[in-house]
Each structure stands twice: as structure tokens, then as C-alpha cells.
Amino acid sequence: MARITFFSTPEPRQYNYTPRYYDERKERLEELYKKYGRTPEGMRKAEAEAALKDAAEGNPDRYVPGSLIHGAYARARQNREEPRAKSRSRMKKILTAISVVLIIALAWFLGQGFLRLLR
């Protein structure tokens, strides 16, 4: 059964990327780094990860430039908003309790008025 459409749907575009420059030597070096577990600077991957971990913990023996800055903005923002979040959640609980009490009182008063109308 043929579908009737008012608008034609375009065909998907094909992605065709050909790099302008290709460095075969660089590609081979990267493969060797991956194969033998080293970084281009010559450190082993485990040593590099340990250095990052020590720098994050504040160990001055191993310092990786930029490791202390990474994520500092997000941590500061989170620390700044924690007290606000606690007060907001407390305020929400109080408003919810007041709303429930008001709804129950309103239902009781309307029920009393309805009973008077029926008498």
C-alpha cells in the first residue's frame, strides 16, 4: 500500500571525510605507544595515573600540571549550592505539610456546608 505524503522526506546525507594531511610516522608511533603501554613522554600509563591520583590527593611528591585546576569550578559551585539545597528541601516539606492541612480543613468546611444544605 502506497503512503500519501504532502511533504517529501529528504534522503540521508552521506558523510565523506578525507583528511588533508596524513602522518604515517605519527600513526605508527601511536600504535607502538598503545602496544607497549607508554605515553609519548615516556612514562608508563600506571605511573601517569598514579601521578594524577597523588596530585589530586595533594601529595607534593608527584605533581601533574593542571591536575588541581581540573574540576575546581564544578566543586566550588557544588559546595556553594549545598546549603541552599538543604534549606529548599526543608521549605518544600513545610509548604507541603501546610498545604495538606489546608486541603483537609477546606474539605471539612465544604462537607459541613453541604450537610446544612441537605437538612
N, CA, C and O of each residue as an XYZ file, in Angstrom:
476
protein
N       0.847     -1.163      0.000
C       0.000      0.000      0.000
C       0.902      1.238      0.000
O       1.809      1.339      0.826
N       0.669      2.146     -0.884
C       1.490      3.353     -1.000
C       1.013      4.399      0.004
O      -0.182      4.582      0.231
N       1.978      5.063      0.584
C       1.650      6.121      1.539
C       1.543      7.444      0.816
O       2.345      7.742     -0.069
N       0.562      8.233      1.187
C       0.412      9.561      0.608
C       1.052     10.548      1.571
O       0.700     10.607      2.749
N       2.005     11.324      1.048
C       2.668     12.324      1.882
C       2.555     13.682      1.210
O       2.608     13.789     -0.016
N       2.400     14.710      2.018
C       2.311     16.062      1.494
C       3.689     16.695      1.346
O       3.891     17.579      0.513
N       4.607     16.249      2.138
C       5.962     16.780      2.080
C       6.910     15.640      1.760
O       6.761     14.529      2.269
N       7.876     15.923      0.921
C       8.840     14.867      0.589
C       9.919     14.825      1.664
O      10.373     15.861      2.149
N      10.311     13.639      2.019
C      11.371     13.488      3.014
C      12.699     13.369      2.297
O      12.828     12.566      1.373
N      13.691     14.151      2.699
C      14.979     14.111      2.004
C      15.733     12.823      2.318
O      15.548     12.212      3.371
N      16.565     12.438      1.400
C      17.413     11.265      1.591
C      18.503     11.614      2.612
O      18.942     12.762      2.680
N      18.935     10.638      3.399
C      20.007     10.922      4.349
C      21.297     11.292      3.641
O      21.650     10.711      2.615
N      21.984     12.256      4.199
C      23.238     12.702      3.605
C      24.357     11.739      3.979
O      24.380     11.180      5.075
N      25.252     11.567      3.077
C      26.406     10.698      3.319
C      27.563     11.550      3.829
O      27.787     12.663      3.354
N      28.281     11.017      4.787
C      29.428     11.706      5.363
C      30.680     11.176      4.686
O      30.997      9.992      4.801
N      31.378     12.030      3.994
C      32.580     11.627      3.282
C      33.708     12.555      3.700
O      33.785     13.692      3.233
N      34.580     12.080      4.574
C      35.682     12.891      5.071
C      36.998     12.276      4.624
O      37.283     11.111      4.899
N      37.771     13.058      3.950
C      39.122     12.619      3.588
C      40.097     13.609      4.221
O      40.023     14.804      3.938
N      40.993     13.143      5.057
C      41.907     14.069      5.734
C      42.871     14.734      4.747
O      43.296     14.124      3.766
N      43.195     15.963      5.020
C      44.119     16.677      4.143
C      45.545     16.198      4.334
O      46.291     16.012      3.373
N      45.908     16.002      5.595
C      47.284     15.610      5.903
C      47.265     14.269      6.613
O      46.404     14.016      7.455
N      48.189     13.437      6.282
C      48.283     12.129      6.917
C      49.740     11.894      7.261
O      50.611     11.872      6.392
N      49.986     11.719      8.559
C      51.353     11.483      9.023
C      51.487     10.010      9.396
O      51.061      9.590     10.472
N      52.074      9.243      8.505
C      52.196      7.804      8.716
C      53.102      7.497      9.906
O      52.830      6.563     10.661
N      54.157      8.258     10.082
C      55.081      8.043     11.198
C      54.380      8.259     12.536
O      54.537      7.469     13.466
N      53.617      9.321     12.618
C      52.888      9.609     13.854
C      51.892      8.498     14.181
O      51.745      8.117     15.343
N      51.220      7.985     13.177
C      50.265      6.895     13.378
C      50.960      5.638     13.900
O      50.451      4.979     14.807
N      52.114      5.306     13.333
C      52.864      4.131     13.798
C      53.339      4.315     15.233
O      53.297      3.372     16.023
N      53.795      5.530     15.580
C      54.234      5.795     16.952
C      53.082      5.635     17.941
O      53.267      5.070     19.019
N      51.916      6.120     17.589
C      50.763      5.982     18.482
C      50.402      4.520     18.695
O      50.055      4.116     19.805
N      50.484      3.730     17.638
C      50.215      2.297     17.772
C      51.232      1.632     18.688
O      50.874      0.778     19.499
N      52.511      2.024     18.563
C      53.540      1.459     19.446
C      53.316      1.872     20.894
O      53.499      1.065     21.805
N      52.921      3.127     21.114
C      52.633      3.585     22.478
C      51.517      2.753     23.090
O      51.609      2.334     24.244
N      50.468      2.515     22.319
C      49.359      1.707     22.819
C      49.786      0.272     23.078
O      49.381     -0.341     24.065
N      50.604     -0.253     22.185
C      51.013     -1.655     22.292
C      51.855     -1.899     23.543
O      51.665     -2.898     24.237
N      52.789     -0.981     23.832
C      53.708     -1.192     24.945
C      53.318     -0.437     26.208
O      54.062     -0.455     27.189
N      52.184      0.217     26.204
C      51.663      0.847     27.411
C      52.446      2.042     27.886
O      52.623      2.231     29.089
N      52.906      2.830     26.984
C      53.638      4.039     27.362
C      52.940      5.260     26.790
O      52.141      5.171     25.858
N      53.270      6.405     27.380
C      52.775      7.670     26.857
C      53.879      8.278     25.998
O      55.024      7.833     26.074
N      53.569      9.269     25.196
C      54.617      9.882     24.377
C      55.750     10.494     25.197
O      56.867     10.623     24.696
N      55.485     10.871     26.443
C      56.546     11.438     27.275
C      57.480     10.362     27.803
O      58.546     10.685     28.329
N      57.110      9.087     27.679
C      57.971      8.001     28.121
C      57.534      7.354     29.422
O      58.085      6.320     29.799
N      56.556      7.932     30.126
C      56.098      7.343     31.377
C      55.167      6.178     31.084
O      54.492      6.160     30.055
N      55.131      5.230     31.963
C      54.162      4.144     31.819
C      52.792      4.675     32.211
O      52.678      5.622     32.989
N      51.760      4.058     31.665
C      50.398      4.522     31.944
C      50.070      4.432     33.428
O      49.435      5.332     33.977
N      50.492      3.367     34.074
C      50.208      3.217     35.501
C      50.884      4.320     36.304
O      50.305      4.845     37.255
N      52.115      4.672     35.919
C      52.815      5.747     36.618
C      52.115      7.081     36.400
O      52.021      7.892     37.321
N      51.627      7.308     35.195
C      50.922      8.555     34.902
C      49.629      8.646     35.700
O      49.301      9.709     36.229
N      48.888      7.540     35.793
C      47.651      7.537     36.576
C      47.933      7.728     38.058
O      47.180      8.417     38.746
N      49.012      7.125     38.559
C      49.388      7.296     39.966
C      49.759      8.749     40.239
O      49.430      9.292     41.294
N      50.438      9.372     39.293
C      50.816     10.769     39.466
C      49.579     11.654     39.519
O      49.506     12.575     40.333
N      48.619     11.382     38.664
C      47.377     12.158     38.701
C      46.636     11.963     40.014
O      46.109     12.918     40.586
N      46.600     10.724     40.490
C      45.911     10.426     41.748
C      46.589     11.124     42.921
O      45.920     11.710     43.772
N      47.929     11.058     42.965
C      48.667     11.712     44.043
C      48.477     13.226     44.009
O      48.345     13.866     45.051
N      48.464     13.789     42.806
C      48.286     15.235     42.698
C      46.894     15.639     43.160
O      46.724     16.687     43.782
N      45.893     14.809     42.859
C      44.527     15.119     43.290
C      44.387     15.016     44.797
O      43.600     15.748     45.397
N      45.141     14.117     45.419
C      45.082     13.960     46.870
C      45.937     14.995     47.594
O      45.876     15.105     48.818
N      46.718     15.739     46.857
C      47.539     16.774     47.466
C      48.935     16.316     47.830
O      49.616     16.989     48.603
N      49.377     15.203     47.301
C      50.735     14.720     47.561
C      51.704     15.547     46.724
O      51.627     15.515     45.496
N      52.625     16.297     47.365
C      53.502     17.175     46.593
C      54.640     16.442     45.886
O      55.345     17.047     45.078
N      54.835     15.148     46.172
C      55.936     14.440     45.534
C      55.738     14.313     44.028
O      56.682     14.456     43.251
N      54.519     14.047     43.635
C      54.221     13.915     42.211
C      53.195     14.976     41.842
O      52.074     14.978     42.351
N      53.577     15.843     40.985
C      52.672     16.910     40.574
C      52.524     16.873     39.061
O      53.509     16.824     38.324
N      51.291     16.896     38.619
C      50.985     16.978     37.199
C      50.354     18.338     36.964
O      49.321     18.641     37.561
N      50.942     19.161     36.117
C      50.390     20.500     35.897
C      48.936     20.449     35.438
O      48.572     19.683     34.545
N      48.123     21.279     36.065
C      46.718     21.373     35.694
C      45.815     20.386     36.406
O      44.594     20.478     36.280
N      46.376     19.443     37.150
C      45.528     18.430     37.775
C      44.709     19.001     38.929
O      43.627     18.490     39.222
N      45.191     20.029     39.578
C      44.457     20.626     40.690
C      43.362     21.566     40.196
O      42.373     21.794     40.894
N      43.535     22.101     39.013
C      42.565     23.031     38.462
C      41.384     22.278     37.874
O      40.258     22.774     37.893
N      41.631     21.092     37.355
C      40.591     20.329     36.670
C      39.419     20.056     37.611
O      39.572     19.366     38.619
N      38.256     20.596     37.277
C      37.052     20.374     38.063
C      36.894     21.297     39.256
O      35.958     21.128     40.038
N      37.784     22.270     39.419
C      37.710     23.162     40.571
C      36.453     24.025     40.527
O      35.844     24.284     41.565
N      36.062     24.469     39.340
C      34.868     25.307     39.218
C      33.621     24.523     39.611
O      32.760     25.034     40.328
N      33.528     23.288     39.141
C      32.349     22.477     39.464
C      32.289     22.172     40.958
O      31.211     22.205     41.551
N      33.441     21.873     41.575
C      33.453     21.599     43.020
C      33.044     22.837     43.810
O      32.282     22.730     44.771
N      33.538     24.009     43.418
C      33.191     25.243     44.131
C      31.699     25.537     43.994
O      31.060     25.964     44.956
N      31.151     25.315     42.821
C      29.728     25.552     42.615
C      28.889     24.594     43.454
O      27.880     24.995     44.036
N      29.299     23.340     43.518
C      28.567     22.360     44.307
C      28.627     22.714     45.788
O      27.613     22.633     46.482
N      29.790     23.102     46.278
C      29.932     23.475     47.688
C      29.111     24.712     48.022
O      28.598     24.835     49.134
N      28.982     25.627     47.070
C      28.229     26.850     47.302
C      26.732     26.576     47.352
O      26.008     27.239     48.094
N      26.254     25.597     46.564
C      24.826     25.355     46.475
C      24.302     24.343     47.492
O      23.086     24.221     47.639
N      25.165     23.614     48.200
C      24.693     22.616     49.157
C      23.831     23.207     50.258
O      22.764     22.657     50.527
N      24.231     24.309     50.924
C      23.359     24.862     51.975
C      22.002     25.320     51.426
O      20.980     25.177     52.096
N      21.997     25.872     50.205
C      20.740     26.313     49.612
C      19.820     25.133     49.360
O      18.613     25.222     49.584
N      20.385     24.030     48.898
C      19.569     22.857     48.593
C      18.931     22.303     49.865
O      17.778     21.873     49.841
N      19.669     22.310     50.974
C      19.117     21.821     52.231
C      17.970     22.695     52.702
O      16.940     22.183     53.141
N      18.138     24.020     52.615
C      17.076     24.914     53.068
C      15.865     24.828     52.141
O      14.727     24.956     52.592
N      16.105     24.611     50.847
C      14.993     24.482     49.908
C      14.195     23.221     50.199
O      12.964     23.251     50.182
N      14.877     22.119     50.465
C      14.152     20.879     50.725
C      13.353     20.998     52.031
O      12.245     20.470     52.128
N      13.901     21.679     53.018
C      13.173     21.886     54.276
C      11.937     22.745     54.036
O      10.862     22.460     54.565
N      12.096     23.804     53.232
C      10.982     24.687     52.921
C       9.901     23.939     52.149
O       8.713     24.167     52.380
N      10.291     23.055     51.241
C       9.311     22.268     50.487
C       8.507     21.364     51.414
O       7.299     21.209     51.237
N       9.171     20.769     52.401
C       8.471     19.908     53.350
C       7.459     20.706     54.160
O       6.338     20.247     54.378
N       7.842     21.888     54.603
C       6.944     22.730     55.397
C       5.741     23.156     54.562
O       4.605     23.086     55.033
N       5.979     23.598     53.324
C       4.880     24.027     52.458
C       3.947     22.874     52.124
O       2.734     23.064     52.033
N       4.496     21.690     51.942
C       3.663     20.521     51.669
C       2.769     20.204     52.863
O       1.584     19.918     52.694
N       3.329     20.253     54.059
C       2.538     19.961     55.260
C       1.427     20.992     55.439
O       0.297     20.627     55.762
N       1.729     22.271     55.236
C       0.719     23.323     55.364
C      -0.373     23.136     54.315
O      -1.558     23.297     54.610
N       0.026     22.796     53.091
C      -0.955     22.592     52.019
C      -1.897     21.429     52.338
O      -3.101     21.522     52.099
N      -1.363     20.357     52.867
C      -2.193     19.201     53.214
C      -3.186     19.579     54.306
O      -4.359     19.216     54.224
N      -2.737     20.297     55.316
C      -3.629     20.718     56.403
C      -4.729     21.636     55.862
O      -5.889     21.497     56.252
N      -4.386     22.562     54.979
C      -5.389     23.465     54.417
C      -6.401     22.718     53.554
O      -7.591     23.033     53.587
N      -5.951     21.750     52.797
C      -6.874     20.970     51.955
C      -7.831     20.165     52.821
O      -9.019     20.076     52.512
N      -7.331     19.581     53.895
C      -8.202     18.823     54.808
C      -9.221     19.747     55.465
O     -10.394     19.390     55.572
N      -8.788     20.943     55.911
C      -9.706     21.900     56.532
C     -10.754     22.366     55.532
O     -11.930     22.480     55.878
N     -10.345     22.637     54.299
C     -11.285     23.072     53.272
C     -12.306     21.983     52.978
O     -13.492     22.270     52.816
N     -11.859     20.756     52.909
C     -12.782     19.640     52.656
C     -13.774     19.495     53.809
O     -14.946     19.209     53.567
N     -13.339     19.682     55.045
C     -14.224     19.569     56.198
C     -15.284     20.670     56.178
O     -16.467     20.402     56.388
N     -14.844     21.947     55.916
C     -15.797     23.052     55.873
C     -16.803     22.887     54.744
O     -17.989     23.160     54.925
N     -16.341     22.444     53.584
C     -17.274     22.227     52.477
C     -18.238     21.096     52.798
O     -19.413     21.162     52.435
N     -17.762     20.077     53.463
C     -18.637     18.976     53.868
C     -19.696     19.439     54.855
O     -20.851     19.025     54.760
N     -19.320     20.292     55.799
C     -20.290     20.815     56.768
C     -21.344     21.673     56.069
O     -22.532     21.584     56.379
N     -20.904     22.495     55.133
C     -21.849     23.340     54.395
C     -22.788     22.505     53.543
O     -23.975     22.817     53.442
N     -22.283     21.466     52.940
C     -23.116     20.581     52.115
C     -24.156     19.865     52.970
O     -25.294     19.683     52.539
N     -23.769     19.454     54.190
C     -24.719     18.788     55.092
C     -25.818     19.748     55.532
O     -26.967     19.333     55.676
N     -25.493     21.022     55.748
C     -26.512     22.012     56.121
C     -27.515     22.244     54.999
O     -28.702     22.463     55.239
N     -27.007     22.190     53.756
C     -27.907     22.373     52.615
C     -28.896     21.210     52.482
O     -30.025     21.417     52.037
N     -28.503     20.027     52.848
C     -29.351     18.862     52.735
C     -30.423     18.798     53.827
O     -31.416     18.096     53.636
N     -30.279     19.477     54.933
C     -31.256     19.429     56.036
C     -32.499     20.125     55.710
O     -33.414     20.172     56.532
